[in-house]
């Protein structure tokens, strides 16, 4: 057997085994089937909205909806990609891009839209939070205001927040901004139980901040998350499950996450690392990186 054929077969077998390997690491796995029955689901789907037209988006690792421009999604590539936020519509067509000036993409892993210092603006947050080997002393969050008008080519000089963990370097791929408290949340990925960390908005004025360790969540391999625009819904996904919480009035994000999550529909993707609520909270969208020569498709799930 040729070396190329050997590696192709090995990669295919590993891909088939991934759901079982990951399920073994999820503490709730005794209660959750590997292929969930969705008896708690409030959403239907998936609905294929279309393939991603922009071939520059080959390692999409985050997804967020604009609050200013209806029907516009922001995404980006992960480690080693250009420092660019790509804009597309809800059927995957390219709309434009924003280059972040003066920074690099060491390992961008998630993106969020939420409040910031000016109450009359919405802001885009990009999380340079990936660290597969757990070796970086600091991670970064970049923040820019949403553009007033859209163009094919845009540039922005981001604010930069330097963050460190209180308990040593970690890999993370989930960034969320709470529209109610304005807090910034990062969820670790590779721990046997993923850990939620928090930074306040005021951290940006300091430029550097040590994250607060908030709580552990009873699952692993988290790769994306989002909080709905009104703050009432929280969603977090790993490679094969989507976890969902409804947040009661007056609750903090950690208060809501203390309850048992509901499991929502999800069609496992080649390497799905992006999820986002539609601003009205009635749908969520997912997107994968390009893997195994499978071109990424934008999927939509609608509330019943």
Secondary structure, DSSP 4 states (H G I P E B T S, - for coil): --HHHHHHHHHHHHHHHHHHHHHTT-GGGGTS-SS---TT--EEEEEEEEE---TT-SSEEEEEE-SSSTTEEEEEE-TTS-SEEEEEETTS-EEEEEEEET---S---EEEEE--SSTT--EEEEEE---TTS--S-EEEEEEEPPSS--SEEEEE-EEEEEE-TTS---EEEEEE-TTT--EEEEESSSSSEEEEEE-TTHHHHSEEEPEEEEEES-----EEEE-TTS-EEEEE-SS-EEEEEPPTT--HHHHHTSPPEEE-----TTEEEEEE-TTSSEEEEEE--BTTBPPEEEEEEE-
